[in-house]
Amino acid sequence: MSNASPLWAKGRVELDAAVQRFCAADDIKNDRELFVHDVKGSIAHVNALYRAAIVTIAERDALAAELVAVGRDFMEGRFTLDERFEDCHSAIEARLTERLGEVGMKVHTARSRNDQVLTALRLYVRAQLERLQAVCTATCERLLARAKASASVPMPGWTHLQRAMPTSLGAFLAGHAEGFLDDAHATRAALEVVDACPLGTGAGFGTSVELDRDGEAAELGFVRLALNVHAAQTGRGKLELFALQALHLATLDVRRFAWDLSLFASQEGGFVRLPDAYTTGSSLMPNKRNPDVIELLRTLAPTVEGAMQEVAGVLALPSGYHRDLQATKAPLLRAFARGLAGLDLVPALVDALAFDEAALRAAITPDMYATDRALELVTEGVPFREAYRRAAAEIPTLAERTPEASLRARRSLGAAGNLAIERLEERLRSLKAV
């Protein structure tokens, strides 16, 4: 196929190569991620054109078959999206016109590239959010399983990176699990915003062709319409931010978990051994075993933050479509590609962690029982502030206490002695049932 004329050309157009590269080169690369979604949206549009009596049943079948074929050819490497085209929309229409002639020229009836790209983007984002929710729930499940198995394993609890009170490995892992469970709920909320079909809104003003928008939405699996034609257009960029915010929450929890593991795995900590597959060596020092994977997991959050800032910066626009909005694609695609690649590693990492339970228990020192002692005095009628002072003075006498007794006494709901993991499991089941 030779270079395709732009969809907006009224006749023969001489394009400046430098201008075209500036305007479309990145779009071509980014649209490779959207191509199959654009094909799906185009098939739904063709079916709506048939229901509106714009194309015949034979034309509909020919268009749909060729759309399936170009999608398959793209996936199998026989059709390349490259600089011959402005974008994936132009490429698909050029292929249809080349193969079907005038029938192919009908595919863009009552459609703009505005609602076309919005539809492809929402299909893409929906798929990414579904992946994100799945990996958050999987990570939560793995952490809860390990938390139940280690509910009575004592370990130090820290504040300000200083030893504070005894806790349990189960409480530590269940805490991270609840964080990922919250992330899964946040992702579900983002999905509810994104899961709306903009197809049929045209350039932001609707169309005089009475397209069956509800039918298009149902065919594409959307739960509702992005109803108002203006809102559908101005939602571009905003929906990307919703999705990126959900991804960001998950990467923040990954960063915290990775940081904890970094500290625990150090020789100074010695509380956990990372699986060999998640470590590397040094090119110079034969003794090194570097935690590269968890260090790189810590970089996911700033990657997503940068993408959010890019998108938010572009959105300083009045109503209607503006070419600026093209610049929201790259940060969205980059953040989800990198973010999900890292998050996908976490469930297996959780399974493979080897905690040194003896080292964790041995790290609990007598001074960490001081709060327990203060609260015991309170139960004997001593005002808390006085009990606080007495317990501080009694620290040298607390060496005979045991971590196990301290944990058994910690009965407040959610604490080491009363984890109530079944409540988190019920939340998880409810989320997965949606």
Stockholm file with secondary structure:
# STOCKHOLM 1.0

chainA/1-434         MSNASPLWAKGRVELDAAVQRFCAADDIKNDRELFVHDVKGSIAHVNALYRAAIVTIAERDALAAELVAVGRDFMEGRFTLDERFEDCHSAIEARLTERLGEVGMKVHTARSRNDQVLTALRLYVRAQLERLQAVCTATCERLLARAKASASVPMPGWTHLQRAMPTSLGAFLAGHAEGFLDDAHATRAALEVVDACPLGTGAGFGTSVELDRDGEAAELGFVRLALNVHAAQTGRGKLELFALQALHLATLDVRRFAWDLSLFASQEGGFVRLPDAYTTGSSLMPNKRNPDVIELLRTLAPTVEGAMQEVAGVLALPSGYHRDLQATKAPLLRAFARGLAGLDLVPALVDALAFDEAALRAAITPDMYATDRALELVTEGVPFREAYRRAAAEIPTLAERTPEASLRARRSLGAAGNLAIERLEERLRSLKAV
#=GR chainA/1-434 SS CCCCCCTTCSSCCCCCHHHHHHHHHHHHHHHTTTHHHHHHHHHHHHHHHHHTTSSCHHHHHHHHHHHHHHHHHHHTTSSCCCTTSSSHHHHHHHHHHHHHGGGGGGTTTTCCHHHHHHHHHHHHHHHHHHHHHHHHHHHHHHHHHHHHHTTTCEEEEEETTEEEEEEEHHHHHHHHHHHHHHHHHHHHHHHHHHCEECTTCTTTTCCSSCCCHHHHHHHTTCSEECCSHHHHHHTTTHHHHHHHHHHHHHHHHHHHHHHHHHHHHSTTTCCEECCGGGCBCCSSCTTCCBCHHHHHHTTHHHHHHHHHHHHHHHTCCCSSCCGGGGGGHHHHHHHHHHHHHHHTTHHHHHHHCEECHHHHHHTCCGGGGHHHHHHHHHHTTCCHHHHHHHHHHTGGGCTTCCHHHHHHHCCSTTSTTCCCHHHHHHHHHHHHHC
#=GC SS_cons         CCCCCCTTCSSCCCCCHHHHHHHHHHHHHHHTTTHHHHHHHHHHHHHHHHHTTSSCHHHHHHHHHHHHHHHHHHHTTSSCCCTTSSSHHHHHHHHHHHHHGGGGGGTTTTCCHHHHHHHHHHHHHHHHHHHHHHHHHHHHHHHHHHHHHTTTCEEEEEETTEEEEEEEHHHHHHHHHHHHHHHHHHHHHHHHHHCEECTTCTTTTCCSSCCCHHHHHHHTTCSEECCSHHHHHHTTTHHHHHHHHHHHHHHHHHHHHHHHHHHHHSTTTCCEECCGGGCBCCSSCTTCCBCHHHHHHTTHHHHHHHHHHHHHHHTCCCSSCCGGGGGGHHHHHHHHHHHHHHHTTHHHHHHHCEECHHHHHHTCCGGGGHHHHHHHHHHTTCCHHHHHHHHHHTGGGCTTCCHHHHHHHCCSTTSTTCCCHHHHHHHHHHHHHC
//
